[in-house]
């Protein structure tokens, strides 16, 4: 794959540092998948070409076999014709020999075509295995890409949260909260103090009223009793 090949051209010792320097693993993975798909297209094209050569070699095997058989039959017919007196023997031998030479050439061509077909078939098997491997890798890394996208989202969110948390002045925040707590306690104490002062002032007034009003009320009651005994009524209106 082009992407991986480019990496390994850097040198095995520098591959890890090159990978670490990649800023966007999602884009690099997508590029790697695109490279594999390009390799797959080229592999399928090459596979089709090799299969076509195998089919052609197969056809040549049949053609050469038919030619060899045809020249063999022709040689037999020539000899039979000479045997029946229809052709001069020496001429028949010459023509039959030429036919057999053609037969040998066709047989050689057939053997060559058989050998070529066997090689092409082996190449087809190897290329089919390579194509299948590329397909599996594409499928694997497309699934991996989905997982990587999810992991990157989680990592980005976590990084953002951790960055925000790292920027928070925890000591300052705690100190502020402690001051707020102290202020609330102080306000509560102040409110309680005002309440005690108010209660204290009310109690003093009650004590004063008790000292002044109670005797006055008792004397007033006694006066009313005396007036009742003497038959003295209240002031007329």
Secondary structure as the mmCIF struct_conf table of DSSP 4:
data_model
#
loop_
_struct_conf.conf_type_id
_struct_conf.id
_struct_conf.beg_label_comp_id
_struct_conf.beg_label_asym_id
_struct_conf.beg_label_seq_id
_struct_conf.end_label_comp_id
_struct_conf.end_label_asym_id
_struct_conf.end_label_seq_id
HELX_RH_AL_P HELX_RH_AL_P1 UNK A 2 UNK A 10
HELX_RH_AL_P HELX_RH_AL_P2 UNK A 12 UNK A 20
TURN_TY1_P TURN_TY1_P1 UNK A 21 UNK A 21
BEND BEND1 UNK A 23 UNK A 23
HELX_RH_AL_P HELX_RH_AL_P3 UNK A 25 UNK A 83
TURN_TY1_P TURN_TY1_P2 UNK A 84 UNK A 85
BEND BEND2 UNK A 86 UNK A 87
HELX_RH_AL_P HELX_RH_AL_P4 UNK A 89 UNK A 167
BEND BEND3 UNK A 168 UNK A 168
HELX_RH_AL_P HELX_RH_AL_P5 UNK A 170 UNK A 230
TURN_TY1_P TURN_TY1_P3 UNK A 231 UNK A 231
HELX_LH_PP_P HELX_LH_PP_P1 UNK A 232 UNK A 236
#
